[in-house]
Amino acid sequence: MSGPQCCSNPPVLDSSCGAGHVEKLGGLDSYVTGSPDSKLAILLISDVFGYDAPNLRKLADKCATAGFFVVVPDFLHGDPYVIKNAESPLEGFDVWFKDHGTDKGVVEAKSVIEALKSKGVSSVGAAGFCWGAKVVVDLAKTDIIQAGVLLHPSFVTNEDFNEVKVPISILGAEIDIMTPAEVVKQFEAVLARKSAVEFFVKIFPKVEHGWTVRYDVGDEEAVKKAEEARQDLLEWISKYVK
């Protein structure tokens, strides 16, 4: 994996943040928010820093106000990536990643979705950030979700989009070593050849990888860009998860 951008601006984790609470779902500790009686759910899949990130939970709470039951599972099992050397933030990442592969995340995400459906949820959308975007694109190759959103994706390839079956949105950053804007445009070209799949692609100018959940809350412009991404996410999922 090239470049430190995947791990830039790490959040200060706080397990007590958010308006929701943590409960077991599909065998995983999960931050849940919104009405548990809703038939419509959104599954948010974190980046490598995990589900205790305050901005991620804030995003979940805002999505819940639109009538969704929102779930943020701990796919990293209490072991998010921790930067030990600020000058070399990826030092040790490869070792950590071996135990936190996205393939395992896909299997566990399916268990969470099945648990939601057993509780009466009838329609599910999924959105993934960085690491989580790879999990979402793999879920989108099945009919277990009704729509997917990838935000500053990592580990995703052109080939992934050849297999996508459900409506999918890609929200990319102009400044992104992990998935440069040129690569996002390649993803768009692959999707454009698939007449059966609806898609939306947007590259946000002047933002970096991670801008949707790792922004400085004191930076007015950064907050505005993150809010724009949240609105795009919610509009896309609302269009198909109903």
N, C-alpha and C positions, 0 to 999 in steps of 0.2 A: 504494500500500500504506500503510495507516494504522498509526501507533503504532510505537514502538521495540522492542516486546516480542519480535518475531521475532529480534532480535539481542541480547537481554539475556543476561547471564552467559555471555559467550563462553568456550569452553574454551581452555586452553593446549595447543596441538597438540604431539604427540610422535610422530614417525614410527616410533620404535623400541618403542613401548609394545605390550603385549599378549603372549599366550602363542603366538599364531600367527605367520604370516609374510606377506610380500607377494609375489604372483606375478601374471603376466598371465593374464587370463581374459576371453574375448570381446573382446580388444583393449584392456582396461582394467587398469591396476594395481589389484589387489584384495587386501585383507587377508583371509586365509582361516584358519580355525581349525576343529579337529575332524577326525574321520577322513575322509580323502579317499576311502575305500572305501564310505562310507555312501551308500545309495540315496536318502536324504532330505536335502533342503537347505533352508536359510533364507537368503533374500536380504535384507540390511539396507540400507536406503537413507537416507543421512545427511541432516541439515539443511544449512543454507547454510555451515556451518563445516567440513564435509568429513569424510573417513574417518580422519583422524589423531587424532580426538578420543578421549582415554583412556577416558572413561566409555562411549562407544559400543563401543569394542573390548572393554572389560570385559564389557559386556552380550553381545557376540558370543561371547566365551569361555565364559560361563555357559550360553548356549543350546547350545553345542557339547557340553557335558557330558551333555546329554539324548540324545545320539546323532545329532545333526544335523551335516552339513558346512555351516558358516556362512561366507557370503561378504559382504564389505563393499566394493563397488567404489568407485573414485575417479571418480564421475560429474562431478566439478568439475575434473578434469584438472589437479590440482596448483595450482588457483587458487580456493581457498575465499574466501568473503567476509571481508574484513578491515576492522574498524572503525578508521577514521582519526581520528574526532572523537568522543570519549566523550560529549560533551554533545549531539551530534547523530548517533547511531549509524547512522541510515539515510542519511546524507549519502553520495551516490555509489552507493546500492544499486540504483537504477533502471538505471544504466549497467551495473553488474555483471550484473544479472539478464538483460539483453538477450542476453548471451553465455552464460548459464547457465539457459536455459529448461527447464522440466520436459518439454516435448515431445521434446527431444533425449534427455533422460534415459530416457524410455519406450523409445525406439528402441534405445538402448544397453543398457537392462535386458533387453530381449528377446534381444539378442546374447549377453549373459552367461548367461541361462537356457538358450539353445540350446547354449552351450559346456558347461554343466553336464550337460545331457542327453546330449551326445556322449561324456561321460566315464562315463556309466552311471547318472546320477541319474534317478530315475523320478517323483519328486514334489517340488514346490517350493512353499514358502510365502514371502510377502514382507511385510516390515514397514517402514514409512516414517515418518520423523520430520520434522515441519514441511514443508519443501520436498519431502522424500522421500515424504510422505504423498500428495501429488498424483500422483506417479509410480505409487505403488501402486494408487490408486483407478483409474487408467487401465489398469493391467495387469489389474485385477479385472474389466474389461469384456470380457476375452478368457478363453480357457481355458488360457492358458500357465502360470498359477499355480493352485494348488488352494485357497488361502486367503490373505486379506490382513488386515493390521492397520495402522490409521492412528493414530499417536500425536501428540497436539496438532497436528492438521493445519493447513496453510496452503494458500491458493489453491484449496481444494475448494469445490464448490457443490452445491446440492440436485440440480441436473440430473445431476451425475456419478452419483448413486446410482440414477437411473432406468435406467442402462445396466449396472449391476453384475451379474455373472453368477455369481460364486463367493462362498462364505461370507466375511463381512467383519466385522471388529471395529473399533470406534472408541473410543479411550481419550482422553477430553478433560479439560481443566483447568477448574476452576471460575473461575479468574481468567485470562482469555485474550482479549486484544484482537483477535488474529488470527482466532480462531474461538471466539466466546463460547459459553458453555454453552447459551444459548437457540438458537444456530445448530446446535449438536450435536443438540439435541432435534428440530430440523427435519429433520436428516439421518435420525434415528431414525424419524420419522413417514413419510418417503418409503420407507424400507426396510420398515416395517410393512405398507405397501400391496403389497409384492412377496412374495407367498406362496411363491414358488419359491426365494427366497434366504434362507439362515440368517444371522442377524446377532446381534451383541452390542454394546451401547453402555453405557459407564460414564463418569461424570463424577467425577473425583477432587476431593474438597473441599480447600480451602485450599492448592491448588498453582497455580503459574503456568505459562504456555506454556514448554515446554522442560524441564519438571521431570524427565523420564525420562533425559536424557543430559547436562544441564548443571547438575547439583546439586553442592553443596559436599560433598566426601567427609567433611569434618569435622562435618557437620550430621547428627546421628543421625536426626532425623525425616525430613529430605530423602532420606537413603539408604533409609529404610524405605519411603517412598512410591515411589521409583524401583524398588525391589525388588518391590513389589506389582505395579507395571505390567509388569515383566519376567515375573513369574509368569503374569499374565493373558495376555500375548502368547504365551508358550510353551504354555499350556494350549489356547489357541485353535488355534494352528498344529498342535499335536500331535493335535488331534481330527480334522484333515482331511488332513494331510500324513503319509501312512503307506502 
